[in-house]
């Protein structure tokens, strides 16, 4: 039996074809029993059957294999579970005959509180705490519910039966109910058999729910389930789901293939949502929208998450990745197409401009030497959780957007439809998608894209002008400033002085030189100025137009100055203004550009009013303030004043109150700008926030504190909270306890730790470990102030045993580690963190820990670099004076 331990995948002696799963959950005792009959095809001579099982008590006496041809019953001579590998090994006394048969296993398990496998979630009903039973199987936790071949390629059909269900409860699975038998206070519910699908998509939910219902134009029944009394909060998601199913039916040229789609809000849920075929599970914050108390950002999140999960019904469920190496095919694509759907439903949101947030997150993680390729080898089930990260989702989505932009929207859509038809009910690898796109476009897609998916990182394209020639040079970008040796086939786009002049080419070598007049039809004069044959002046050259490429651009000084001038004159699109800002920030972090020159560039954005540009400017300003606090604490006051001056222009135009008919983007921007002014200590903002907050405490429905600015007001209140004046903290805790809206609770948790008093920070951190905070929400309380960083680190060390017990596997523990470790900027801290975790190894955080430590090293080098800038004080003084 030992030969099967430590293997990345199951041996293929036998292939499952059909599961008949019977489960009997006991919600009071928090346990379940069950049995599974698996139709198998034995395809090789073997005395062993090896499948997945974890944290289950298997009844060895119940296990049997009945050969289909002879009806001979085989009983295993030995049955053993290897928990570390999550496998169940059955050894038989004789070789099993080739052909079909049925494997029968009975088992018992615990309805755990870890939000994976078959678990329990709690909710309040009429003042009483109740349990519900929920499944979360992706990536490798179906094995915690029933023994199975728990790999994406092992597709089969599933016949699910739930027994012993309290008759008043709702019991859901992937398919519609086929039969329901009530026996007194209990019922048995059987469901129609599923289509062929992977184990990670099987789902069961048992609890007390309300629902709202609608139908698509072709008759698919769509329901949104939520806690009793919250049905109205499901109406927006229901609308989005019905419209999105119809949109995807047209886009993929394949209808949604199940008779129903249920979407359900689960109070305790580890990720944002899960695309189980026909029964999609969500966090409450990702599915429910309260017209009175939810913010515009909440509405947008519901729309994009629903669109993402429903994309998986085709890309993931119908066509499934062959192995976790190809996870990005699921997640990158669903991320990209969710923007396509949301843009179609809500064009006024300009959602494609916000796709740049996905791009930036992908670039940030992939700029680390401890990043990984999009296609990453997985050698053990414990490694899978860590690749549900910004590479699989956000870089994946970004390279798809880059490719679609290069091939053209129609060719791309046509090729996708062909790919889905070809691989429906089956599995696919990355190269299968490339083959379909290559066939549909006639372009060498495989050659073009392998450099983006099979190696980590991306290039920075250096651009300079020399003798009327434009020189391009690519090198691998690392945030550390190190020199990488990667090389890519890069789709370069550029505009010259006007978006009417737009050119593109493939940069296939390390460098390339183009004749400006020949290529762009213009010549370059002083300070990056260009003139066409009529001698009309142009003022800039922008590479990577609209940021469709997954790369950064570094301009020589004169070209950079021309672009800064174009930003001030509002000649560039919001996406290009965003791109120049983000690339400059990254170049400064990697010490390829000075801190002073970055601050000077920021000043060009003072009158910018675009949401995506300003929200990124705010994010960058928070980071710069943290670096400045460590590098040049004496200048921090002036730097904060500079940032206050930058954001006052937009704050004055937006005001505190929503305006009739204002845009969705302005509603989101108002909260972000006021939040920034509060963090940087703007007294007038803090005073006004306090006034409005106290009005809110008196009347929760006051128009003085609409949902879009509540987070900003809460943060403002915490800026003046301390051990000697705890009223703000205590008031927010009271609001938290009184609210039953998850979005309100996470808003408050994300505000509390922003307090500059480390003693209050410690109270907040201890609070998030109490039963009052759901496990999945604790990470929101880790958003600590600069002053609270050391407190958070000491607290995490002191509570590590509890943290790793509660969140020990899955992506939530990686969020804990990165949130607490990454903000530091000291080489001493690198050593301290490394020593602490070396004594406490955990395979689930190995990659994240290395990435977090690398980020601390990057920050520390940046701090040293900033300290060496001789003219920084003069620049800061000048900039702070100029913005007022």
C-alpha positions, 0 to 999 in steps of 0.5 A: 500500500505504501507505493501509493503515498505521496503521489500527485495523482491517483493511479488509473487502474479503474475509472468511475462512470457513475456515483449513487450517493446517499447522505444523511446529515444530522444538523443537531449532532453535526455529523453525517452518515452515508453510502456510495455505489460507484459504477467502475470500469476496471481497465488494468490488472490490479489487486488495488483500488485507490480513490480519495477519502479524507476525514471520513470513517469508512466502514471496512466491513461494508466495502465490496466490489461486484463484477458486472459480468460474473456478479462475483463479489470481491471483499478487500483483504485490507482497507486503509486511509492515508490522511496526509494524502487524502487517499483510501487504498483497498487491497484485494486478495486476487486480481480484479477482472477487467470490465465494469462493476460496482464498488460499494462503501459506507462511511461517516463524517463530521459536519465540520466548521472549516468551510470545506467538504461537508460543513456546517454554517450557522444562522439566527432564526427568531432569536435562535441559533441554527445549523445548516449543512453546506458543501464546498468541494473545490478544489480537493474536498469532495473526498471529505464528503464521500469516497471518490476519484476527486480529480477534475478529469475523472468525470462521471454522473451523480445520483444524489439522495438526502435522507433524514432531512427535517421536513420543514427545511429546504434541501437542494442539490445540483439537479431538480428534485425527482422525488420527495418522501415525507415520513413524520418530521423527516423526509427523503429527497432524491434528485435527478441524475446530473450530466457528466461532471467533475466531483468538485462541482457536486453540491448539497445545501440543507437549511431554512431559506426564502427565495425569489424566482424568475425564468429565462426566455427559454424556460430555465428556472432561476432562483436566489435563496437566502435567509428567511426575511432577506428575499428582497435582497436577492432580486438584483442578483436574480435579474443579473443571473437571468440576463447573463444566462441569456447573454452567455447562451448567445456568446458561447453558441451553446445554451445553459444545459441544466433545467434549473439554476439555483444561487444561494447565500451562505452565512459562512463561506470561505471564498467569494462564491463557488460555481457548482453546476446548477447550485451556485453558492455565495457569500452573502456579500457577493449575492445580496443587495440591500437598496437602503444600506448597500453601497454602489460598490456592493452592487457592482460586486454582486453583478461581477461575481454572479457573471463570473460564476455563471461563466463557469457553467460553460467554462469549467463545468461543461468544459473542465480543465484536465488538471489543476495546472490548467486552473487558469483556464477556468478562473482567468477566463471567467474573470475576463468574460464577467466584465464582458457580461457586466458591461453589456448589462450596465454600460454606464458603469464603464466596467472595462476601465475597472478591469485595470484593477485586475491587470494591476493585481496580476502585474503586482504579484507577477513582478515577484521573483517568487511568482509562478507561471500561469501553468504551474505544476501541482505535485500534491493536493495541499498545493492547490489552494495557493494557486487560486491567486492573482496569477490564475485569476487576474494575470490569466484574465489579462492575457486573455484580454491581450489576446482577444485585443490582438485577434479581434473580438469576432474571431475570438468569440467564434473560436471560443464557441468552437472550443466549447462544442468540441470539448463539451462534457470533457476536459481540456488543457491550455493547448486545446484552447490555443489550437481552437484560437489558432484554427479560427484566426490563422495566427500562431497563437500557440507560439505567441501565448506559450511565453505568457503562460509557461514562464513566470513574469512579464517584460518592461518595454523601454522606449527612447528616441534616437535620430528619428528612430524609436527604440524598443527594448524588453527586459524581464521586470522584477519589483526587486530591481533584479534583472530577469532573463525572460523573453516574450512575444509582445503585442506592442500598440502605440499612439502618437499625439492623437488616438487617430494615429494608432499602430501595432506590431509584435516585438519578438526579439529583445529589441527593435528599432522603427523609423518614426516617419515611416512607421508613424508618419511623423517626426520627433522634435524637442522634449518628445514633441513630434510633428507631422508633414504639415508641421502641426505639433504633436506632443506625446507617444503612448505605448500599450494603448489602453493598457491591453498588454500585460507589460510595463513601459519605461520612457526616456525622460523627454518622452515621460515629460511629454506624457506628464504634460499630456495628462495635465492637458487632459489629452489622454484616455483614463486607461492610459492615464492609469497606465502611466501612473501605475507603471511609474509607481512600479518603476519607483518601487524597483528603484528604476525611477526616483521617489521624487519624480513619482511624486512630481508625476502624481501632481499632474493628476490633481484635477483628474475626476475619473474613478479608475484613475483616482482610485489607483492614485489613492491606493498608491498614495497609501503605499507611498505614505507607508514607505515615507513613514519608514524612510523619511519620517520628518517629511511625512507631514508634508507628504500627507499635506501634498496628498490632501491637496491632491484629493481636495479638488475632487472631494469639493466637486463630489461633496458629501451628499449624492447628487440626483442622477449622478453616475455609479462611478461618482458614487463609488469615488466619493467614498474613496476620496473622503476615506483618503482625506480621513486617513491623511488627517484632513481636519475638516473631513474628520469633523464632518465625518464625526458630525454625520456619524453621530447623526447616524447613531441617532437614526440609522436611516439618516440621509446624512450617512448614505452607504457609499460614504459610511466606510469613510466616516467609520475610518474617520471616526477611528482616526481620533479614537484612542485608549483615552477616548474610546467612544468611536470604537465602542459606537462602531462595535455597537453598530456591528452587533446591531446589524444583520447585513453582512456588507455593513459588518465587513465595512466596520471590520475593515475600518476598526484597525485603521486606528493609529493607537496600537492599543486599540488595534490590539483590541480589534485584532482580539475581537476578530478571533471571537465568535462574533466575527465569522471566520471568513470575515476575520481578514477584513480586520487586518487592515491595520494602520502604519502604527499598528503593524508591529502590534499585528505581527506580535498578535499573530505570533501569539495566536498562531496556533489558534489561527492555523487551527481555524484557517490552517488550509485554504486561501484564508490563511494565506490572506492572514500571512500576507496582510500582516507580513507584507507591509513591513520594510525592514531586513531585520523583520525578514529574518524574524519572520523567516525564523518564526515560520521555519519553526512552524512549517505549513505547506498551505502557506509556503508560496505565500510566505516566500512572496510576503518576505520578498515584498518586505525585502523590496520595501526595505530596499526602496526605503534605503533608496528614498533615504539617499535622494538628496533633493527629496525634501525640496521637491516635497516642500514645493509640491505641498505648496503648489497643490493648495 
